[in-house]
Amino acid sequence: MATHAEPPSSPPLTVRQEARRRRILDASTELARRGGFDAVQMREVAELSQVALGTLYRYFPSKVHLLVATMHDQLQRMHEDLHRHPPSQPDPSARVAGTLMRAFRAMRRDHHLADAMVRALTFADSSVSAEVDAVSRLTTTIILDAMGPDSAPTARQLSAVRVIEHTWHAALITWLSGRASIAQVQIDIETVCTLLTTPKRGPRSGA
């Protein structure tokens, strides 16, 4: 079974620091829910979280850093929900597709928040690579966990997981931009998840 994905490695936070970071992420989430990417202004985040602006920048050097970390936080909540309510579909590909559509429906309910997080992920440059990598690792963990605790992924399936991640991200972008319907997203997700099914070997042809 996949291990728990952690945020970018850094010195452990004290209880006070963790509480402060929690307030910052909650403030970022609330502002994004109100008005999307443009509504998340660092000064407003500092005021809402009751953190000094200079302190906020020590935790998150930019709005993009903050919103990518917010995406990691939202995925972590989904991961915890996955453990509480694991998918029940009969095969790994269906379980992964169902899990990703569950995540998609959650983002649909918070359209502004989803748009802010995905835009931040798209805008991220090399300075945000640690945070982006953390989001990718957690997404991988969610997919592997959805496959099931008894699933030992093959090299082919691990490659398929990477393709599924790319497809899910692209589907979010096209949906948020109004270029794809929910039905189209579901078809794309279900189609790409069939890559997890190990192909059966047919009869060997004669020489």
Secondary structure, DSSP 8 states (H G I E B T S, - for coil): -------S------HHHHHHHHHHHHHHHHHHHHH-GGG--HHHHHHHHT--HHHHHHH-SSHHHHHHHHHHHHHHHHHHHHHHS----SSHHHHHHHHHHHHHHHHHHTHHHHHHHHHHHHH--GGGHHHHHHHHHHHHHHHHHHH-TT----HHHHHHHHHHHHHHHHHHHHHHTTSS-HHHHHHHHHHHHGGGS----------
